[in-house]
Amino acid sequence: MAPRVTLLETRGRKEKGIVKWFSDQKGFSFVIPDDGANELFVHQSSIRSKDFRSLTDGEAIEFDVEFGNNGHTKAINVTGPDGAHQRRIP
């Protein structure tokens, strides 16, 4: 298996975006980056949380971008604004 190439702290800072939708049942989401780039996949294991790992539709988040060897990109190290741990918003 080829090693993954990871780009963290893109442009010297975390990227920002809005959660398009999140499926608690499937454990994944898509985020719309603020910079206008293509939507990014988010797996629940990439969410930094002290509680149940979940996101709320329309929620503002920060993240790093990982470039996989399959050509796909995804959001990792997902947090709330200013690096805050994510909390489920009712």
C-alpha positions as CSV (number, residue, x, y, z in Angstrom):
1,M,0.0,0.0,0.0
2,A,1.4,3.4,-1.0
3,P,1.9,5.9,1.9
4,R,-0.7,8.7,2.2
5,V,0.4,12.3,1.6
6,T,-1.0,14.7,4.2
7,L,-1.1,18.5,4.0
8,L,-1.8,19.9,7.5
9,E,-2.4,23.5,8.5
10,T,-3.1,24.5,4.9
11,R,-1.7,28.0,4.1
12,G,-0.4,28.2,7.7
13,R,-3.8,28.1,9.3
14,K,-6.8,25.8,9.6
15,E,-9.3,25.9,6.8
16,K,-12.9,27.0,7.6
17,G,-16.2,25.8,6.3
18,I,-19.8,25.0,6.9
19,V,-21.3,21.6,7.4
20,K,-23.6,20.8,4.4
21,W,-25.2,17.8,6.2
22,F,-24.3,15.1,8.6
23,S,-25.7,11.6,8.9
24,D,-25.5,10.2,12.5
25,Q,-26.6,6.8,11.1
26,K,-23.8,6.6,8.5
27,G,-21.2,8.5,10.5
28,F,-20.1,10.9,7.8
29,S,-20.7,14.4,6.4
30,F,-19.7,16.9,3.7
31,V,-18.3,20.3,4.4
32,I,-18.4,23.4,2.1
33,P,-15.1,25.2,2.4
34,D,-15.3,29.0,2.9
35,D,-12.6,29.5,0.2
36,G,-15.0,28.1,-2.5
37,A,-13.1,24.9,-3.0
38,N,-14.9,21.6,-3.8
39,E,-16.9,20.0,-1.0
40,L,-14.9,17.7,1.3
41,F,-15.8,14.4,2.9
42,V,-15.7,14.2,6.7
43,H,-15.8,10.9,8.6
44,Q,-16.9,11.0,12.2
45,S,-13.5,9.6,13.3
46,S,-12.0,13.0,12.2
47,I,-14.2,15.0,14.5
48,R,-12.4,16.2,17.7
49,S,-15.0,15.9,20.4
50,K,-15.2,14.9,24.1
51,D,-18.7,13.6,23.5
52,F,-20.5,11.7,20.7
53,R,-18.8,12.6,17.4
54,S,-21.4,14.5,15.3
55,L,-21.9,17.7,13.4
56,T,-25.0,19.9,12.8
57,D,-26.2,21.0,9.4
58,G,-25.0,24.6,8.8
59,E,-22.5,24.5,11.7
60,A,-19.2,26.5,11.3
61,I,-16.1,24.3,11.6
62,E,-12.3,24.4,11.2
63,F,-10.3,21.5,9.7
64,D,-7.1,20.4,8.0
65,V,-7.2,18.9,4.5
66,E,-5.8,15.5,3.7
67,F,-4.9,14.5,0.2
68,G,-5.2,10.7,-0.3
69,N,-3.3,8.7,-2.8
70,N,-6.6,8.0,-4.6
71,G,-6.8,11.7,-5.6
72,H,-9.6,12.4,-3.1
73,T,-9.5,15.0,-0.4
74,K,-11.1,15.0,3.0
75,A,-11.4,17.1,6.1
76,I,-9.5,15.9,9.1
77,N,-8.9,17.2,12.6
78,V,-12.4,18.8,12.6
79,T,-13.1,21.3,15.4
80,G,-15.3,24.1,16.2
81,P,-14.1,27.7,15.7
82,D,-10.8,28.5,17.3
83,G,-10.1,24.8,17.8
84,A,-12.9,24.2,20.3
85,H,-14.0,20.5,20.7
86,Q,-17.3,19.9,18.8
87,R,-20.5,19.6,20.8
88,R,-23.8,18.4,19.4
89,I,-26.1,21.3,18.9
90,P,-29.7,20.3,19.5
